[in-house]
Amino acid sequence: MKRDTIYDTHRQPVPPFEFNDQVAAVFDDMLKRSIPLYDEIIRRQAQLVAAFYPENSRIYDLGCSTGNVGLAVCEAMGSTSFNMIAVDNSAAMLAIYDERRRALPAGDRITLVDDDVTRTAIEDAGIVIINFTLQFLSLADRDRLIDRVYRGLRPGGLLLFSEKIVHADDDFCTLQQDVYYRFKRENGYSDLAIAQKREALERVLIPETVADHLRRLTGAGFKRLDIWLKWFNFCSWICQK
Ligand SMILES: C[S@@+](CC[C@H](N)C(=O)[O-])C[C@H]1O[C@@H](n2cnc3c(N)ncnc32)[C@H](O)[C@@H]1O
């Protein structure tokens, strides 16, 4: 796994964050050192997919990046047949995913689609996964996407999604940021790298509160839903239609 050193050296100005070749090449290291409990999220989601997958339905992974969920689902499903549609609009991410997918015996069960998730048709879905991707869309696109996900899910189908979030309370917001930067320092990011990444993500990644997400999910129609994992400013949900 190539180490993420993108923000280690001084940059002036810091360009807005993009999912380009440079990021794709170090992305797995970036995820593991930037998202608390990332491996746990992916492993448990794959197990949930295996437990809830309705036969012959489609699994969607929207904002699939380099395919960590897809690979984990292949392992969790074993010999069970499934059909996964993995969507991303970064060619650099999809190129890495494609290479990893081809190395797996069940890799042909995953179809990679280079598209904007705001346009992807969602039909006959048994499971929809959206990890750390809603946060990069406009608020209106988030509403529309979650509405389409709800409509595209079979009754009983699952939406599994994870997001970076903000606390509604200003003091807790400061506290969660302090804890998060401590986590990043513990994972080898310098203060300069943390500050420059933060600047790069400003106006690109807009986190919302748990209440905002709850409003959107219930507004779309989800009635059975819960947060199954939360770590300060990170949150994973399970929602059933
Ligand atoms: C933080 S990464 C997601 C990580 C991945 N889901 C995982 O769990 O490993 C966000 C991904 O969403 C993609 N993305 C962002 N906006 C998108 C859009 N409008 N349409 C399609 N993909 C998008 C990016 O290219 C990037 O690969």
The ligand as a Tripos MOL2 file, in Angstrom:
@<TRIPOS>MOLECULE
LIG
   27    29     1     0     0
SMALL
NO_CHARGES

@<TRIPOS>ATOM
      1 C1        -14.3490    9.1710    0.1280 C.3       1 LIG1
      2 S1        -14.5020    8.3180   -1.3630 S.3       1 LIG1
      3 C2        -15.5360    6.9410   -1.0100 C.3       1 LIG1
      4 C3        -14.8610    5.7920   -0.3340 C.3       1 LIG1
      5 C4        -15.4640    4.4440   -0.6270 C.3       1 LIG1
      6 N1        -16.9120    4.4580   -0.7030 N.3       1 LIG1
      7 C5        -15.0110    3.4440    0.4190 C.2       1 LIG1
      8 O1        -15.8010    3.0970    1.2940 O.co2     1 LIG1
      9 O2        -13.8690    3.0220    0.3690 O.co2     1 LIG1
     10 C6        -15.6470    9.2460   -2.3240 C.3       1 LIG1
     11 C7        -15.7600    8.6810   -3.7300 C.3       1 LIG1
     12 O3        -16.9150    9.2420   -4.3310 O.3       1 LIG1
     13 C8        -16.6140    9.6030   -5.6590 C.3       1 LIG1
     14 N2        -17.5500   10.6650   -6.0200 N.ar      1 LIG1
     15 C9        -17.6750   11.8850   -5.4700 C.ar      1 LIG1
     16 N3        -18.6850   12.5570   -6.0530 N.ar      1 LIG1
     17 C10       -19.2080   11.7220   -6.9860 C.ar      1 LIG1
     18 C11       -20.2750   11.8190   -7.9100 C.ar      1 LIG1
     19 N4        -21.0220   12.9200   -7.9730 N.pl3     1 LIG1
     20 N5        -20.5340   10.7680   -8.7090 N.ar      1 LIG1
     21 C12       -19.7880    9.6380   -8.6480 C.ar      1 LIG1
     22 N6        -18.7550    9.4850   -7.7720 N.ar      1 LIG1
     23 C13       -18.4820   10.5140   -6.9580 C.ar      1 LIG1
     24 C14       -15.1610   10.0150   -5.6520 C.3       1 LIG1
     25 O4        -14.5750    9.9080   -6.9280 O.3       1 LIG1
     26 C15       -14.5700    9.0540   -4.6310 C.3       1 LIG1
     27 O5        -14.0490    7.9070   -5.2410 O.3       1 LIG1
@<TRIPOS>BOND
     1     1     2 1
     2     2     3 1
     3     2    10 1
     4     3     4 1
     5     4     5 1
     6     5     6 1
     7     5     7 1
     8     7     8 2
     9     7     9 1
    10    10    11 1
    11    11    12 1
    12    11    26 1
    13    12    13 1
    14    13    14 1
    15    13    24 1
    16    14    15 ar
    17    14    23 ar
    18    15    16 ar
    19    16    17 ar
    20    17    18 ar
    21    17    23 ar
    22    18    19 1
    23    18    20 ar
    24    20    21 ar
    25    21    22 ar
    26    22    23 ar
    27    24    25 1
    28    24    26 1
    29    26    27 1
@<TRIPOS>SUBSTRUCTURE
     1 LIG1         1 GROUP 0 **** ****
